[in-house]
């Protein structure tokens, strides 16, 4: 305690407080730590013998610094409001939890990313690479590179031990093509329509609020009322629309997610996510283009028919984040925080090309603007 008291004295002396006042602050007011000084008021210091103006300055000097987030202007951005999408590494770590997964964020991320990846042919890449490497070696009278056999092994021997080590009895044989297609079909049938319907409702809510705020007659009433003109603003004219319908649509998205993951959907989604990451890792090999006769990585992807446009990564990230944000609606308290959350969610949703998620491409046609498949369809 003596050390703290000495610190109190040193701090006050730095600020030019007289010795007698320091003693009264320590003894009469009980300040024993530097942190206690932040609780002093102007009246306390005047009672201790200081003049009013010096006391006021001292209170200001002792006030704790405000965090930068409180002093900085609020930027028009959804980054600080909506949940962020985990990186590949942290996402895969989440998939490992306990082996038996629940329908949580990691599972939903798996389904969204897997569904989009399937549209651009990501899961066919290893098979395409193996065929292209063998064909190139035959055409040039060369032996295949040892990487050929590793890719072929990765393509045929998938036991998913890394993510299902705690789930006894589960192995790669269970992840059949039929179960993959069933899960991806559920995403097309249930999840995409549900989140698109949520955004339509969100857009209607935002539009109703903006139309009310932009009403010239209402703005004139506000100005007249604020200037004492006697006008009375009707109740609710400036208030945002009721958010209950948005929460109902968020619940509908939750119901759609439950339908997507019914049965063993969680495990199949995790396996698809694992496959997608392994394919991405395989494509990082700088020697692959030369093994199929391509000049570089970009040419290799085009040659395989799996190249995507620059809009795809942003679509994937924004769509995943939008779905995670809908899942977080239930945790938002009513009031200004809720309005800020829905406003940020609308900004994010406005950046998603919703026409690419229509049911018109269910059954094989890829979303427009993402890339072209091997038959040239867009």
Secondary structure, 3 states (H helix, E strand, C coil): CHHHHHHHHHHHHHCCCCHHHHHHHHHCCCCCCHHHHHHCCHHHHHHCCCCHHHHHHHHHHHCCCCCHHHHCCCCCCCCCCCCCCCCHHHHHHHHCCCCCCCCCHHHHHHHHHHHHHHHCCHHHHHHHHHHHHHHHHHHCCCCCCCHHHHHHHHHHCCCCCCCCCCCCCCCHHHCCHHHHHHHHHHHHHHHHHHHHHHHHHHHHHHHHHHHHHCCHHHHHHHHHHHCCCCCCCCCCCCCCCCCHHHHHHHHHHHHHHHHHCCCCHHHHHHHHHHHHHHHHHHCCCCCHHHHCCCCCHHHHHHHHCCCECCHHHHHHHHHHHHHHHHHCHHHCCCCHHHHHHHHHHHHHHCCCCHHHHCHHHCCCCCCCCCECCCCCCC
